[in-house]
Amino acid sequence: MNQRLHLVFGGELVDSQREEFVDPTAIHVVGLFPDYASAFAAWKSHAQRTVDSAQTRYFIAHLHRLYDEKREGSPTGELIA
């Protein structure tokens, strides 16, 4: 069975309509999670804590989708080729 890692991160955005961080060096990395359910729980917890800040957003990145050795043209594969 393949491991499906997820990264939860967030921070203050330049504009609530875009996904551009005010200060990328200040991005809050919540952590890596072994499945979507635990990543979602962490995302929800942090998102609810910042509900009063319209410019702050948290995201879930599906790390397992970044590199698939069986799929030709994987984005990560192009970086290490």
DAQUI-V761346 format. One record per residue. N is the residue number from 1. PHI is phi in whole degrees, -180 to 180 (* if undefined). PSI is psi as a letter, one per 20 degrees, with the letter a starting at -180 (* if undefined). BURIAL is # if it has 24 or more other C-alpha atoms within 12 Angstrom, else .. Layout:
n->[N,N]
phi->[PHI,PHI]
psi->[PSI,PSI]
burial->[BURIAL,BURIAL]
//
This chain:
n->[1,2,3,4,5,6,7,8,9,10,11,12,13,14,15,16,17,18,19,20,21,22,23,24,25,26,27,28,29,30,31,32,33,34,35,36,37,38,39,40,41,42,43,44,45,46,47,48,49,50,51,52,53,54,55,56,57,58,59,60,61,62,63,64,65,66,67,68,69,70,71,72,73,74,75,76,77,78,79,80,81]
phi->[*,-78,-82,-114,-77,-132,-112,-110,-151,-172,168,-82,-96,-63,-145,-65,-94,-127,-108,-119,-80,-60,-136,-57,-74,-103,-62,-87,-92,-72,155,-101,-131,-79,-155,-65,-60,-72,-65,-63,-62,-67,-59,-61,-60,-73,-64,-69,-66,-111,-60,-81,-106,-62,-89,-98,-136,-119,-134,-115,-103,-86,-62,-65,-86,-72,-138,-128,-60,-83,-96,-70,80,-62,-55,-70,-59,-69,-73,-100,-73]
psi->[p,q,p,n,q,q,p,p,r,r,a,p,q,g,p,i,i,r,l,p,q,g,n,h,i,j,p,o,o,g,r,q,q,i,r,h,g,h,g,g,g,g,g,g,g,h,g,h,h,k,h,i,n,h,i,p,q,q,q,p,p,n,h,i,i,h,o,o,h,i,p,p,k,p,g,h,h,h,h,i,*]
burial->[.,.,.,.,#,#,#,#,#,#,#,#,.,.,.,.,.,.,.,.,#,.,.,.,.,.,.,.,#,#,#,#,#,.,.,.,.,.,#,#,.,#,#,.,.,#,#,.,.,.,.,.,.,.,.,#,#,#,#,#,#,#,#,.,.,.,.,.,.,.,.,.,.,.,.,.,.,.,.,.,.]
//
